[in-house]
Amino acid sequence: MLTNEDIQKLSAVLATKEDLKDFYNKIEMDEKFTSLQTSVDNLATIFKKYYEEQQVFINKVKHIEDWIKKASTKLGVDYNP
């Protein structure tokens, strides 16, 4: 038969309902943070790719504008950007 002392020892070792709730909330918060971190990483990747594409586009426009300036000079046409 269990004595009061045995029951107190067991209750000290076993998790209470509040302990389980705290544990569940901690796991849930970790999952939410991981999900948020993944979303931020994905967004950063998208911004980086967009920035790189913009740099390529700017270089293309500069190249085309240089060509237009050279062509306008040879053709005798005024080019005022």
Secondary structure, DSSP 8 states (H G I E B T S, - for coil): ---HHHHHHHHHHS--HHHHHHHHHHHHHHHHHHHHHHHHHHHHHHHHHHHHHHHHHHHHHHHHHHHHHHHHHHHT-----
